[in-house]
Amino acid sequence: MLFLDELPEFSRRSLEVLRQPLEEGHVTIVRAIGSTTFPADFILVAALNPCPCGYLGDSRRPCKCPPIAVSKYLDRLSGPLLDRIDLHVEVPAVPFAELTATADGTTTATMREQVTAARARQRERFGDDGRMTNGRMSGRLIRKHCRLDAEAEGMLKAAMDDLGLSARAYDRILRVGRTIADLGGSDRVDAGHVAEAIGYRALDRRLWTR
Ligand SMILES: [Zn+2]
């Protein structure tokens, strides 16, 4: 796992270099004496603030950033890089009282069971290739395993138009939708699964800056 904190603080060049390994699982280094390819198969996890001061959208403190500064900050992340990140999730600040309250959400043990079951469904789908997962499906496999009914198709089409999503983001949503369906034990990817997957494109939508 590669964790990059404060993602927009990395140089644009460093971030763009991630595109090849994210897509292909290996990286090619070119030097004067020749080029070498290394394995680079990893899960990318990154964190960023909503704006340079960090308080945009926070109900407890005002953001002091001019809109242009917010745009410039987020523009450091290119569309093609964001297209390669499956899940964009906004995490609002949690009040102290809630942090200390007894948690009654999903436990890690329950989540582990759900993930193990979803992985088992994927093994069944793709056969013995242990590396193959929904996230690696080619266009052909997506067409085969993520057939949508009219309602789900309509919802995805509307989201593409409203949010101006790329073809790559379209495929991402289908792959993520397939996984959400697997986690719920469903053979079909339905409109609810597609809606949830669209919800994970927060950075495409930049909802908090609108
Ligand atoms: Zn701010």
Residues whose N, C-alpha, C, O or C-beta is under 5 A from the ligand:
A	BS01	ZN	C51 P52 C53 G54 Y55 L56 C63 K64 C65
